[in-house]
Amino acid sequence: MPSLNDSRPGTTVRITGIDPGQAGGSRRRLLEFGFVPGAAVTVIARGATGGLLVGLGDTRVALDSRTAGRLRCGR
């Protein structure tokens, strides 16, 4: 299943889950931010080191590439 890290800037995807390998505290923080199954996320930009700037509702969130790689997504 593709991860958010596989998405290109300008695309909108839906979160399908969080990699079970994600540590409990980090997983909970992502859920609190709104990265829940079914949430629409738009990739706004990719940084030079692979991190992503994403839009989640009216909020913009910067994710490092490792964290983005653990967010499973689909269309």
PQR file of N, CA, C, O and H, with PARSE charges and radii, in Angstrom:
ATOM      1  N   MET A   1       0.856  -1.175   0.000 -0.4000 1.5000
ATOM      2  CA  MET A   1       0.000   0.000   0.000 -0.0000 2.0000
ATOM      3  C   MET A   1       0.898   1.232   0.000  0.5500 1.7000
ATOM      4  O   MET A   1       1.858   1.295   0.768 -0.5500 1.4000
ATOM      5  N   PRO A   2       0.599   2.213  -0.850 -0.5600 1.5000
ATOM      6  CA  PRO A   2       1.455   3.397  -0.930  0.2800 2.0000
ATOM      7  C   PRO A   2       1.413   4.222   0.356  0.5500 1.7000
ATOM      8  O   PRO A   2       0.456   4.170   1.129 -0.5500 1.4000
ATOM      9  N   SER A   3       2.466   4.966   0.548 -0.4000 1.5000
ATOM     10  CA  SER A   3       2.527   5.857   1.706 -0.0000 2.0000
ATOM     11  C   SER A   3       2.369   7.300   1.230  0.5500 1.7000
ATOM     12  O   SER A   3       2.451   7.589   0.036 -0.5500 1.4000
ATOM     13  H   SER A   3       3.243   5.007  -0.079  0.4000 1.0000
ATOM     14  N   LEU A   4       2.144   8.179   2.172 -0.4000 1.5000
ATOM     15  CA  LEU A   4       2.034   9.599   1.834 -0.0000 2.0000
ATOM     16  C   LEU A   4       3.316  10.095   1.194  0.5500 1.7000
ATOM     17  O   LEU A   4       3.295  11.007   0.368 -0.5500 1.4000
ATOM     18  H   LEU A   4       2.077   7.944   3.142  0.4000 1.0000
ATOM     19  N   ASN A   5       4.425   9.497   1.575 -0.4000 1.5000
ATOM     20  CA  ASN A   5       5.724   9.893   1.032 -0.0000 2.0000
ATOM     21  C   ASN A   5       5.833   9.615  -0.472  0.5500 1.7000
ATOM     22  O   ASN A   5       6.677  10.212  -1.139 -0.5500 1.4000
ATOM     23  H   ASN A   5       4.442   8.756   2.246  0.4000 1.0000
ATOM     24  N   ASP A   6       5.002   8.728  -1.016 -0.4000 1.5000
ATOM     25  CA  ASP A   6       5.010   8.402  -2.439 -0.0000 2.0000
ATOM     26  C   ASP A   6       4.219   9.409  -3.272  0.5500 1.7000
ATOM     27  O   ASP A   6       4.244   9.344  -4.501 -0.5500 1.4000
ATOM     28  H   ASP A   6       4.316   8.244  -0.474  0.4000 1.0000
ATOM     29  N   SER A   7       3.525  10.328  -2.629 -0.4000 1.5000
ATOM     30  CA  SER A   7       2.646  11.274  -3.338 -0.0000 2.0000
ATOM     31  C   SER A   7       3.423  12.490  -3.810  0.5500 1.7000
ATOM     32  O   SER A   7       4.352  12.954  -3.148 -0.5500 1.4000
ATOM     33  H   SER A   7       3.504  10.381  -1.630  0.4000 1.0000
ATOM     34  N   ARG A   8       3.029  12.988  -4.954 -0.4000 1.5000
ATOM     35  CA  ARG A   8       3.668  14.171  -5.528 -0.0000 2.0000
ATOM     36  C   ARG A   8       2.954  15.441  -5.077  0.5500 1.7000
ATOM     37  O   ARG A   8       1.771  15.403  -4.741 -0.5500 1.4000
ATOM     38  H   ARG A   8       2.275  12.612  -5.492  0.4000 1.0000
ATOM     39  N   PRO A   9       3.663  16.560  -5.068 -0.5600 1.5000
ATOM     40  CA  PRO A   9       3.012  17.835  -4.747  0.2800 2.0000
ATOM     41  C   PRO A   9       1.842  18.100  -5.705  0.5500 1.7000
ATOM     42  O   PRO A   9       1.939  17.871  -6.910 -0.5500 1.4000
ATOM     43  N   GLY A  10       0.757  18.579  -5.141 -0.4000 1.5000
ATOM     44  CA  GLY A  10      -0.434  18.878  -5.922 -0.0000 2.0000
ATOM     45  C   GLY A  10      -1.476  17.775  -5.881  0.5500 1.7000
ATOM     46  O   GLY A  10      -2.600  17.979  -6.340 -0.5500 1.4000
ATOM     47  H   GLY A  10       0.679  18.765  -4.162  0.4000 1.0000
ATOM     48  N   THR A  11      -1.133  16.611  -5.344 -0.4000 1.5000
ATOM     49  CA  THR A  11      -2.096  15.521  -5.287 -0.0000 2.0000
ATOM     50  C   THR A  11      -2.802  15.489  -3.932  0.5500 1.7000
ATOM     51  O   THR A  11      -2.253  15.879  -2.901 -0.5500 1.4000
ATOM     52  H   THR A  11      -0.220  16.445  -4.971  0.4000 1.0000
ATOM     53  N   THR A  12      -4.031  15.012  -3.982 -0.4000 1.5000
ATOM     54  CA  THR A  12      -4.815  14.831  -2.763 -0.0000 2.0000
ATOM     55  C   THR A  12      -5.096  13.343  -2.593  0.5500 1.7000
ATOM     56  O   THR A  12      -5.540  12.674  -3.525 -0.5500 1.4000
ATOM     57  H   THR A  12      -4.477  14.696  -4.819  0.4000 1.0000
ATOM     58  N   VAL A  13      -4.837  12.844  -1.418 -0.4000 1.5000
ATOM     59  CA  VAL A  13      -5.035  11.428  -1.110 -0.0000 2.0000
ATOM     60  C   VAL A  13      -5.834  11.314   0.185  0.5500 1.7000
ATOM     61  O   VAL A  13      -6.016  12.291   0.912 -0.5500 1.4000
ATOM     62  H   VAL A  13      -4.476  13.388  -0.661  0.4000 1.0000
ATOM     63  N   ARG A  14      -6.299  10.109   0.450 -0.4000 1.5000
ATOM     64  CA  ARG A  14      -7.016   9.856   1.708 -0.0000 2.0000
ATOM     65  C   ARG A  14      -6.161   8.939   2.575  0.5500 1.7000
ATOM     66  O   ARG A  14      -5.594   7.958   2.093 -0.5500 1.4000
ATOM     67  H   ARG A  14      -6.150   9.316  -0.140  0.4000 1.0000
ATOM     68  N   ILE A  15      -6.079   9.264   3.826 -0.4000 1.5000
ATOM     69  CA  ILE A  15      -5.339   8.428   4.771 -0.0000 2.0000
ATOM     70  C   ILE A  15      -6.109   7.127   4.983  0.5500 1.7000
ATOM     71  O   ILE A  15      -7.314   7.143   5.232 -0.5500 1.4000
ATOM     72  H   ILE A  15      -6.539  10.061   4.217  0.4000 1.0000
ATOM     73  N   THR A  16      -5.401   6.001   4.881 -0.4000 1.5000
ATOM     74  CA  THR A  16      -6.044   4.705   5.124 -0.0000 2.0000
ATOM     75  C   THR A  16      -5.562   4.071   6.426  0.5500 1.7000
ATOM     76  O   THR A  16      -6.182   3.138   6.936 -0.5500 1.4000
ATOM     77  H   THR A  16      -4.422   5.988   4.679  0.4000 1.0000
ATOM     78  N   GLY A  17      -4.456   4.580   6.959 -0.4000 1.5000
ATOM     79  CA  GLY A  17      -3.972   4.056   8.224 -0.0000 2.0000
ATOM     80  C   GLY A  17      -2.567   4.528   8.523  0.5500 1.7000
ATOM     81  O   GLY A  17      -1.929   5.211   7.721 -0.5500 1.4000
ATOM     82  H   GLY A  17      -3.952   5.338   6.544  0.4000 1.0000
ATOM     83  N   ILE A  18      -2.106   4.146   9.693 -0.4000 1.5000
ATOM     84  CA  ILE A  18      -0.745   4.471  10.126 -0.0000 2.0000
ATOM     85  C   ILE A  18      -0.012   3.160  10.304  0.5500 1.7000
ATOM     86  O   ILE A  18      -0.535   2.223  10.906 -0.5500 1.4000
ATOM     87  H   ILE A  18      -2.624   3.591  10.344  0.4000 1.0000
ATOM     88  N   ASP A  19       1.207   3.095   9.777 -0.4000 1.5000
ATOM     89  CA  ASP A  19       2.031   1.896   9.886 -0.0000 2.0000
ATOM     90  C   ASP A  19       2.055   1.425  11.336  0.5500 1.7000
ATOM     91  O   ASP A  19       2.347   2.211  12.238 -0.5500 1.4000
ATOM     92  H   ASP A  19       1.632   3.857   9.288  0.4000 1.0000
ATOM     93  N   PRO A  20       1.754   0.157  11.566 -0.5600 1.5000
ATOM     94  CA  PRO A  20       1.735  -0.335  12.939  0.2800 2.0000
ATOM     95  C   PRO A  20       3.091  -0.229  13.626  0.5500 1.7000
ATOM     96  O   PRO A  20       3.161  -0.302  14.853 -0.5500 1.4000
ATOM     97  N   GLY A  21       4.170  -0.059  12.862 -0.4000 1.5000
ATOM     98  CA  GLY A  21       5.487   0.075  13.456 -0.0000 2.0000
ATOM     99  C   GLY A  21       5.718   1.442  14.077  0.5500 1.7000
ATOM    100  O   GLY A  21       6.724   1.654  14.753 -0.5500 1.4000
ATOM    101  H   GLY A  21       4.113   0.000  11.865  0.4000 1.0000
ATOM    102  N   GLN A  22       4.792   2.373  13.853 -0.4000 1.5000
ATOM    103  CA  GLN A  22       4.924   3.719  14.405 -0.0000 2.0000
ATOM    104  C   GLN A  22       4.805   3.659  15.924  0.5500 1.7000
ATOM    105  O   GLN A  22       3.868   3.062  16.453 -0.5500 1.4000
ATOM    106  H   GLN A  22       3.975   2.201  13.303  0.4000 1.0000
ATOM    107  N   ALA A  23       5.747   4.272  16.619 -0.4000 1.5000
ATOM    108  CA  ALA A  23       5.739   4.270  18.085 -0.0000 2.0000
ATOM    109  C   ALA A  23       4.447   4.878  18.612  0.5500 1.7000
ATOM    110  O   ALA A  23       3.864   5.758  17.979 -0.5500 1.4000
ATOM    111  H   ALA A  23       6.508   4.758  16.189  0.4000 1.0000
ATOM    112  N   GLY A  24       4.003   4.409  19.767 -0.4000 1.5000
ATOM    113  CA  GLY A  24       2.718   4.808  20.334 -0.0000 2.0000
ATOM    114  C   GLY A  24       2.530   6.303  20.461  0.5500 1.7000
ATOM    115  O   GLY A  24       1.481   6.820  20.078 -0.5500 1.4000
ATOM    116  H   GLY A  24       4.476   3.694  20.282  0.4000 1.0000
ATOM    117  N   GLY A  25       3.525   7.024  20.992 -0.4000 1.5000
ATOM    118  CA  GLY A  25       3.391   8.467  21.182 -0.0000 2.0000
ATOM    119  C   GLY A  25       3.284   9.209  19.875  0.5500 1.7000
ATOM    120  O   GLY A  25       2.476  10.130  19.749 -0.5500 1.4000
ATOM    121  H   GLY A  25       4.378   6.605  21.303  0.4000 1.0000
ATOM    122  N   SER A  26       4.088   8.825  18.894 -0.4000 1.5000
ATOM    123  CA  SER A  26       4.045   9.477  17.590 -0.0000 2.0000
ATOM    124  C   SER A  26       2.737   9.179  16.879  0.5500 1.7000
ATOM    125  O   SER A  26       2.150  10.059  16.249 -0.5500 1.4000
ATOM    126  H   SER A  26       4.744   8.077  18.996  0.4000 1.0000
ATOM    127  N   ARG A  27       2.283   7.942  16.983 -0.4000 1.5000
ATOM    128  CA  ARG A  27       1.010   7.551  16.364 -0.0000 2.0000
ATOM    129  C   ARG A  27      -0.132   8.369  16.949  0.5500 1.7000
ATOM    130  O   ARG A  27      -0.970   8.894  16.217 -0.5500 1.4000
ATOM    131  H   ARG A  27       2.760   7.227  17.495  0.4000 1.0000
ATOM    132  N   ARG A  28      -0.157   8.474  18.262 -0.4000 1.5000
ATOM    133  CA  ARG A  28      -1.212   9.239  18.923 -0.0000 2.0000
ATOM    134  C   ARG A  28      -1.173  10.704  18.483  0.5500 1.7000
ATOM    135  O   ARG A  28      -2.219  11.310  18.249 -0.5500 1.4000
ATOM    136  H   ARG A  28       0.524   8.048  18.858  0.4000 1.0000
ATOM    137  N   ARG A  29       0.032  11.273  18.370 -0.4000 1.5000
ATOM    138  CA  ARG A  29       0.164  12.672  17.958 -0.0000 2.0000
ATOM    139  C   ARG A  29      -0.375  12.871  16.542  0.5500 1.7000
ATOM    140  O   ARG A  29      -1.058  13.858  16.269 -0.5500 1.4000
ATOM    141  H   ARG A  29       0.881  10.781  18.559  0.4000 1.0000
ATOM    142  N   LEU A  30      -0.065  11.930  15.639 -0.4000 1.5000
ATOM    143  CA  LEU A  30      -0.587  12.029  14.270 -0.0000 2.0000
ATOM    144  C   LEU A  30      -2.107  11.965  14.267  0.5500 1.7000
ATOM    145  O   LEU A  30      -2.759  12.716  13.541 -0.5500 1.4000
ATOM    146  H   LEU A  30       0.490  11.128  15.861  0.4000 1.0000
ATOM    147  N   LEU A  31      -2.673  11.076  15.069 -0.4000 1.5000
ATOM    148  CA  LEU A  31      -4.133  10.972  15.157 -0.0000 2.0000
ATOM    149  C   LEU A  31      -4.726  12.264  15.709  0.5500 1.7000
ATOM    150  O   LEU A  31      -5.771  12.714  15.239 -0.5500 1.4000
ATOM    151  H   LEU A  31      -2.144  10.466  15.659  0.4000 1.0000
ATOM    152  N   GLU A  32      -4.071  12.865  16.699 -0.4000 1.5000
ATOM    153  CA  GLU A  32      -4.566  14.120  17.273 -0.0000 2.0000
ATOM    154  C   GLU A  32      -4.513  15.261  16.265  0.5500 1.7000
ATOM    155  O   GLU A  32      -5.365  16.149  16.292 -0.5500 1.4000
ATOM    156  H   GLU A  32      -3.221  12.499  17.080  0.4000 1.0000
ATOM    157  N   PHE A  33      -3.525  15.247  15.380 -0.4000 1.5000
ATOM    158  CA  PHE A  33      -3.448  16.262  14.327 -0.0000 2.0000
ATOM    159  C   PHE A  33      -4.561  16.091  13.302  0.5500 1.7000
ATOM    160  O   PHE A  33      -4.892  17.035  12.583 -0.5500 1.4000
ATOM    161  H   PHE A  33      -2.832  14.526  15.358  0.4000 1.0000
ATOM    162  N   GLY A  34      -5.140  14.899  13.228 -0.4000 1.5000
ATOM    163  CA  GLY A  34      -6.220  14.646  12.278 -0.0000 2.0000
ATOM    164  C   GLY A  34      -5.869  13.683  11.170  0.5500 1.7000
ATOM    165  O   GLY A  34      -6.638  13.523  10.222 -0.5500 1.4000
ATOM    166  H   GLY A  34      -4.871  14.133  13.811  0.4000 1.0000
ATOM    167  N   PHE A  35      -4.721  13.037  11.270 -0.4000 1.5000
ATOM    168  CA  PHE A  35      -4.337  12.033  10.271 -0.0000 2.0000
ATOM    169  C   PHE A  35      -5.055  10.715  10.595  0.5500 1.7000
ATOM    170  O   PHE A  35      -4.431   9.724  10.975 -0.5500 1.4000
ATOM    171  H   PHE A  35      -4.096  13.166  12.040  0.4000 1.0000
ATOM    172  N   VAL A  36      -6.353  10.733  10.437 -0.4000 1.5000
ATOM    173  CA  VAL A  36      -7.194   9.582  10.749 -0.0000 2.0000
ATOM    174  C   VAL A  36      -7.662   8.948   9.441  0.5500 1.7000
ATOM    175  O   VAL A  36      -7.701   9.627   8.414 -0.5500 1.4000
ATOM    176  H   VAL A  36      -6.861  11.538  10.129  0.4000 1.0000
ATOM    177  N   PRO A  37      -8.016   7.668   9.454 -0.5600 1.5000
ATOM    178  CA  PRO A  37      -8.507   7.028   8.231  0.2800 2.0000
ATOM    179  C   PRO A  37      -9.668   7.809   7.613  0.5500 1.7000
ATOM    180  O   PRO A  37     -10.626   8.170   8.296 -0.5500 1.4000
ATOM    181  N   GLY A  38      -9.561   8.059   6.317 -0.4000 1.5000
ATOM    182  CA  GLY A  38     -10.585   8.792   5.584 -0.0000 2.0000
ATOM    183  C   GLY A  38     -10.277  10.273   5.427  0.5500 1.7000
ATOM    184  O   GLY A  38     -10.916  10.945   4.617 -0.5500 1.4000
ATOM    185  H   GLY A  38      -8.782   7.766   5.763  0.4000 1.0000
ATOM    186  N   ALA A  39      -9.317  10.799   6.179 -0.4000 1.5000
ATOM    187  CA  ALA A  39      -8.986  12.231   6.083 -0.0000 2.0000
ATOM    188  C   ALA A  39      -8.316  12.520   4.742  0.5500 1.7000
ATOM    189  O   ALA A  39      -7.437  11.780   4.300 -0.5500 1.4000
ATOM    190  H   ALA A  39      -8.798  10.253   6.836  0.4000 1.0000
ATOM    191  N   ALA A  40      -8.746  13.611   4.100 -0.4000 1.5000
ATOM    192  CA  ALA A  40      -8.135  14.037   2.837 -0.0000 2.0000
ATOM    193  C   ALA A  40      -6.910  14.902   3.139  0.5500 1.7000
ATOM    194  O   ALA A  40      -6.976  15.841   3.932 -0.5500 1.4000
ATOM    195  H   ALA A  40      -9.460  14.213   4.459  0.4000 1.0000
ATOM    196  N   VAL A  41      -5.803  14.569   2.497 -0.4000 1.5000
ATOM    197  CA  VAL A  41      -4.541  15.290   2.691 -0.0000 2.0000
ATOM    198  C   VAL A  41      -4.023  15.709   1.319  0.5500 1.7000
ATOM    199  O   VAL A  41      -3.945  14.891   0.402 -0.5500 1.4000
ATOM    200  H   VAL A  41      -5.749  13.806   1.853  0.4000 1.0000
ATOM    201  N   THR A  42      -3.673  16.977   1.183 -0.4000 1.5000
ATOM    202  CA  THR A  42      -3.092  17.477  -0.057 -0.0000 2.0000
ATOM    203  C   THR A  42      -1.607  17.743   0.158  0.5500 1.7000
ATOM    204  O   THR A  42      -1.217  18.434   1.099 -0.5500 1.4000
ATOM    205  H   THR A  42      -3.737  17.641   1.928  0.4000 1.0000
ATOM    206  N   VAL A  43      -0.793  17.190  -0.720 -0.4000 1.5000
ATOM    207  CA  VAL A  43       0.650  17.442  -0.656 -0.0000 2.0000
ATOM    208  C   VAL A  43       0.905  18.779  -1.323  0.5500 1.7000
ATOM    209  O   VAL A  43       0.641  18.947  -2.513 -0.5500 1.4000
ATOM    210  H   VAL A  43      -1.110  16.629  -1.484  0.4000 1.0000
ATOM    211  N   ILE A  44       1.416  19.724  -0.561 -0.4000 1.5000
ATOM    212  CA  ILE A  44       1.649  21.080  -1.065 -0.0000 2.0000
ATOM    213  C   ILE A  44       3.053  21.205  -1.644  0.5500 1.7000
ATOM    214  O   ILE A  44       3.233  21.753  -2.732 -0.5500 1.4000
ATOM    215  H   ILE A  44       1.631  19.588   0.406  0.4000 1.0000
ATOM    216  N   ALA A  45       4.030  20.706  -0.932 -0.4000 1.5000
ATOM    217  CA  ALA A  45       5.420  20.832  -1.397 -0.0000 2.0000
ATOM    218  C   ALA A  45       6.280  19.751  -0.765  0.5500 1.7000
ATOM    219  O   ALA A  45       5.954  19.194   0.284 -0.5500 1.4000
ATOM    220  H   ALA A  45       3.884  20.261  -0.048  0.4000 1.0000
ATOM    221  N   ARG A  46       7.389  19.474  -1.439 -0.4000 1.5000
ATOM    222  CA  ARG A  46       8.389  18.542  -0.895 -0.0000 2.0000
ATOM    223  C   ARG A  46       9.673  19.328  -0.674  0.5500 1.7000
ATOM    224  O   ARG A  46      10.113  20.074  -1.548 -0.5500 1.4000
ATOM    225  H   ARG A  46       7.653  19.926  -2.291  0.4000 1.0000
ATOM    226  N   GLY A  47      10.269  19.156   0.498 -0.4000 1.5000
ATOM    227  CA  GLY A  47      11.497  19.853   0.833 -0.0000 2.0000
ATOM    228  C   GLY A  47      12.719  19.184   0.233  0.5500 1.7000
ATOM    229  O   GLY A  47      12.631  18.087  -0.318 -0.5500 1.4000
ATOM    230  H   GLY A  47       9.912  18.550   1.208  0.4000 1.0000
ATOM    231  N   ALA A  48      13.849  19.845   0.342 -0.4000 1.5000
ATOM    232  CA  ALA A  48      15.104  19.350  -0.232 -0.0000 2.0000
ATOM    233  C   ALA A  48      15.550  18.043   0.399  0.5500 1.7000
ATOM    234  O   ALA A  48      16.232  17.250  -0.251 -0.5500 1.4000
ATOM    235  H   ALA A  48      13.921  20.737   0.790  0.4000 1.0000
ATOM    236  N   THR A  49      15.178  17.799   1.664 -0.4000 1.5000
ATOM    237  CA  THR A  49      15.589  16.570   2.339 -0.0000 2.0000
ATOM    238  C   THR A  49      14.495  15.502   2.321  0.5500 1.7000
ATOM    239  O   THR A  49      14.629  14.470   2.979 -0.5500 1.4000
ATOM    240  H   THR A  49      14.624  18.443   2.192  0.4000 1.0000
ATOM    241  N   GLY A  50      13.410  15.742   1.571 -0.4000 1.5000
ATOM    242  CA  GLY A  50      12.365  14.743   1.411 -0.0000 2.0000
ATOM    243  C   GLY A  50      11.149  14.940   2.282  0.5500 1.7000
ATOM    244  O   GLY A  50      10.163  14.217   2.133 -0.5500 1.4000
ATOM    245  H   GLY A  50      13.301  16.580   1.037  0.4000 1.0000
ATOM    246  N   GLY A  51      11.190  15.900   3.187 -0.4000 1.5000
ATOM    247  CA  GLY A  51      10.018  16.177   4.020 -0.0000 2.0000
ATOM    248  C   GLY A  51       8.876  16.746   3.187  0.5500 1.7000
ATOM    249  O   GLY A  51       9.083  17.213   2.067 -0.5500 1.4000
ATOM    250  H   GLY A  51      11.990  16.487   3.308  0.4000 1.0000
ATOM    251  N   LEU A  52       7.686  16.702   3.737 -0.4000 1.5000
ATOM    252  CA  LEU A  52       6.505  17.183   3.015 -0.0000 2.0000
ATOM    253  C   LEU A  52       5.804  18.287   3.790  0.5500 1.7000
ATOM    254  O   LEU A  52       5.751  18.264   5.020 -0.5500 1.4000
ATOM    255  H   LEU A  52       7.518  16.322   4.646  0.4000 1.0000
ATOM    256  N   LEU A  53       5.268  19.254   3.054 -0.4000 1.5000
ATOM    257  CA  LEU A  53       4.327  20.218   3.604 -0.0000 2.0000
ATOM    258  C   LEU A  53       2.973  19.789   3.070  0.5500 1.7000
ATOM    259  O   LEU A  53       2.767  19.737   1.857 -0.5500 1.4000
ATOM    260  H   LEU A  53       5.311  19.273   2.055  0.4000 1.0000
ATOM    261  N   VAL A  54       2.046  19.481   3.974 -0.4000 1.5000
ATOM    262  CA  VAL A  54       0.746  18.968   3.553 -0.0000 2.0000
ATOM    263  C   VAL A  54      -0.369  19.836   4.112  0.5500 1.7000
ATOM    264  O   VAL A  54      -0.217  20.492   5.143 -0.5500 1.4000
ATOM    265  H   VAL A  54       2.213  19.523   4.959  0.4000 1.0000
ATOM    266  N   GLY A  55      -1.479  19.823   3.414 -0.4000 1.5000
ATOM    267  CA  GLY A  55      -2.677  20.502   3.862 -0.0000 2.0000
ATOM    268  C   GLY A  55      -3.659  19.471   4.391  0.5500 1.7000
ATOM    269  O   GLY A  55      -3.969  18.484   3.725 -0.5500 1.4000
ATOM    270  H   GLY A  55      -1.602  19.290   2.577  0.4000 1.0000
ATOM    271  N   LEU A  56      -4.130  19.713   5.577 -0.4000 1.5000
ATOM    272  CA  LEU A  56      -5.096  18.813   6.222 -0.0000 2.0000
ATOM    273  C   LEU A  56      -6.220  19.698   6.731  0.5500 1.7000
ATOM    274  O   LEU A  56      -6.100  20.315   7.790 -0.5500 1.4000
ATOM    275  H   LEU A  56      -3.878  20.515   6.118  0.4000 1.0000
ATOM    276  N   GLY A  57      -7.318  19.763   5.974 -0.4000 1.5000
ATOM    277  CA  GLY A  57      -8.365  20.724   6.294 -0.0000 2.0000
ATOM    278  C   GLY A  57      -7.826  22.128   6.074  0.5500 1.7000
ATOM    279  O   GLY A  57      -7.256  22.417   5.022 -0.5500 1.4000
ATOM    280  H   GLY A  57      -7.416  19.262   5.114  0.4000 1.0000
ATOM    281  N   ASP A  58      -7.999  23.000   7.054 -0.4000 1.5000
ATOM    282  CA  ASP A  58      -7.493  24.372   6.961 -0.0000 2.0000
ATOM    283  C   ASP A  58      -6.085  24.510   7.528  0.5500 1.7000
ATOM    284  O   ASP A  58      -5.558  25.620   7.613 -0.5500 1.4000
ATOM    285  H   ASP A  58      -8.462  22.766   7.909  0.4000 1.0000
ATOM    286  N   THR A  59      -5.479  23.407   7.912 -0.4000 1.5000
ATOM    287  CA  THR A  59      -4.181  23.420   8.580 -0.0000 2.0000
ATOM    288  C   THR A  59      -3.079  22.960   7.640  0.5500 1.7000
ATOM    289  O   THR A  59      -3.293  22.103   6.783 -0.5500 1.4000
ATOM    290  H   THR A  59      -5.906  22.506   7.844  0.4000 1.0000
ATOM    291  N   ARG A  60      -1.907  23.536   7.810 -0.4000 1.5000
ATOM    292  CA  ARG A  60      -0.718  23.091   7.090 -0.0000 2.0000
ATOM    293  C   ARG A  60       0.196  22.409   8.097  0.5500 1.7000
ATOM    294  O   ARG A  60       0.428  22.929   9.189 -0.5500 1.4000
ATOM    295  H   ARG A  60      -1.733  24.233   8.506  0.4000 1.0000
ATOM    296  N   VAL A  61       0.717  21.235   7.724 -0.4000 1.5000
ATOM    297  CA  VAL A  61       1.571  20.459   8.625 -0.0000 2.0000
ATOM    298  C   VAL A  61       2.830  20.062   7.870  0.5500 1.7000
ATOM    299  O   VAL A  61       2.753  19.593   6.734 -0.5500 1.4000
ATOM    300  H   VAL A  61       0.529  20.813   6.837  0.4000 1.0000
ATOM    301  N   ALA A  62       3.992  20.247   8.497 -0.4000 1.5000
ATOM    302  CA  ALA A  62       5.260  19.796   7.935 -0.0000 2.0000
ATOM    303  C   ALA A  62       5.596  18.435   8.548  0.5500 1.7000
ATOM    304  O   ALA A  62       5.590  18.270   9.768 -0.5500 1.4000
ATOM    305  H   ALA A  62       4.055  20.627   9.420  0.4000 1.0000
ATOM    306  N   LEU A  63       5.890  17.464   7.678 -0.4000 1.5000
ATOM    307  CA  LEU A  63       6.230  16.110   8.123 -0.0000 2.0000
ATOM    308  C   LEU A  63       7.600  15.744   7.585  0.5500 1.7000
ATOM    309  O   LEU A  63       7.915  16.036   6.431 -0.5500 1.4000
ATOM    310  H   LEU A  63       5.896  17.598   6.687  0.4000 1.0000
ATOM    311  N   ASP A  64       8.422  15.102   8.419 -0.4000 1.5000
ATOM    312  CA  ASP A  64       9.684  14.591   7.884 -0.0000 2.0000
ATOM    313  C   ASP A  64       9.377  13.354   7.031  0.5500 1.7000
ATOM    314  O   ASP A  64       8.301  12.767   7.144 -0.5500 1.4000
ATOM    315  H   ASP A  64       8.166  14.865   9.356  0.4000 1.0000
ATOM    316  N   SER A  65      10.318  12.972   6.191 -0.4000 1.5000
ATOM    317  CA  SER A  65      10.056  11.885   5.237 -0.0000 2.0000
ATOM    318  C   SER A  65       9.776  10.558   5.942  0.5500 1.7000
ATOM    319  O   SER A  65       8.996   9.745   5.446 -0.5500 1.4000
ATOM    320  H   SER A  65      11.192  13.449   6.100  0.4000 1.0000
ATOM    321  N   ARG A  66      10.400  10.340   7.080 -0.4000 1.5000
ATOM    322  CA  ARG A  66      10.179   9.092   7.820 -0.0000 2.0000
ATOM    323  C   ARG A  66       8.726   8.996   8.307  0.5500 1.7000
ATOM    324  O   ARG A  66       8.082   7.956   8.172 -0.5500 1.4000
ATOM    325  H   ARG A  66      11.034  11.000   7.483  0.4000 1.0000
ATOM    326  N   THR A  67       8.233  10.083   8.867 -0.4000 1.5000
ATOM    327  CA  THR A  67       6.851  10.093   9.355 -0.0000 2.0000
ATOM    328  C   THR A  67       5.877   9.973   8.190  0.5500 1.7000
ATOM    329  O   THR A  67       4.911   9.214   8.268 -0.5500 1.4000
ATOM    330  H   THR A  67       8.756  10.928   8.977  0.4000 1.0000
ATOM    331  N   ALA A  68       6.121  10.716   7.105 -0.4000 1.5000
ATOM    332  CA  ALA A  68       5.240  10.645   5.933 -0.0000 2.0000
ATOM    333  C   ALA A  68       5.223   9.229   5.356  0.5500 1.7000
ATOM    334  O   ALA A  68       4.203   8.784   4.830 -0.5500 1.4000
ATOM    335  H   ALA A  68       6.906  11.333   7.042  0.4000 1.0000
ATOM    336  N   GLY A  69       6.339   8.531   5.454 -0.4000 1.5000
ATOM    337  CA  GLY A  69       6.414   7.164   4.950 -0.0000 2.0000
ATOM    338  C   GLY A  69       5.604   6.167   5.757  0.5500 1.7000
ATOM    339  O   GLY A  69       5.329   5.064   5.286 -0.5500 1.4000
ATOM    340  H   GLY A  69       7.167   8.892   5.882  0.4000 1.0000
ATOM    341  N   ARG A  70       5.226   6.538   6.948 -0.4000 1.5000
ATOM    342  CA  ARG A  70       4.438   5.635   7.792 -0.0000 2.0000
ATOM    343  C   ARG A  70       2.941   5.880   7.710  0.5500 1.7000
ATOM    344  O   ARG A  70       2.150   5.142   8.297 -0.5500 1.4000
ATOM    345  H   ARG A  70       5.450   7.434   7.331  0.4000 1.0000
ATOM    346  N   LEU A  71       2.552   6.925   6.977 -0.4000 1.5000
ATOM    347  CA  LEU A  71       1.125   7.199   6.778 -0.0000 2.0000
ATOM    348  C   LEU A  71       0.684   6.514   5.493  0.5500 1.7000
ATOM    349  O   LEU A  71       1.114   6.901   4.406 -0.5500 1.4000
ATOM    350  H   LEU A  71       3.195   7.525   6.500  0.4000 1.0000
ATOM    351  N   ARG A  72      -0.161   5.512   5.604 -0.4000 1.5000
ATOM    352  CA  ARG A  72      -0.673   4.778   4.439 -0.0000 2.0000
ATOM    353  C   ARG A  72      -1.806   5.566   3.814  0.5500 1.7000
ATOM    354  O   ARG A  72      -2.608   6.175   4.523 -0.5500 1.4000
ATOM    355  H   ARG A  72      -0.510   5.198   6.487  0.4000 1.0000
ATOM    356  N   CYS A  73      -1.880   5.559   2.488 -0.4000 1.5000
ATOM    357  CA  CYS A  73      -2.898   6.363   1.823 -0.0000 2.0000
ATOM    358  C   CYS A  73      -3.375   5.706   0.527  0.5500 1.7000
ATOM    359  O   CYS A  73      -2.736   4.802  -0.011 -0.5500 1.4000
ATOM    360  H   CYS A  73      -1.228   5.065   1.913  0.4000 1.0000
ATOM    361  N   GLY A  74      -4.496   6.185   0.057 -0.4000 1.5000
ATOM    362  CA  GLY A  74      -5.092   5.758  -1.202 -0.0000 2.0000
ATOM    363  C   GLY A  74      -5.832   6.932  -1.802  0.5500 1.7000
ATOM    364  O   GLY A  74      -5.816   8.031  -1.248 -0.5500 1.4000
ATOM    365  H   GLY A  74      -5.015   6.919   0.494  0.4000 1.0000
ATOM    366  N   ARG A  75      -6.473   6.709  -2.920 -0.4000 1.5000
ATOM    367  CA  ARG A  75      -7.200   7.808  -3.586 -0.0000 2.0000
ATOM    368  C   ARG A  75      -8.663   7.778  -3.231  0.5500 1.7000
ATOM    369  O   ARG A  75      -9.428   8.623  -3.696 -0.5500 1.4000
ATOM    370  H   ARG A  75      -6.486   5.816  -3.370  0.4000 1.0000
TER
END
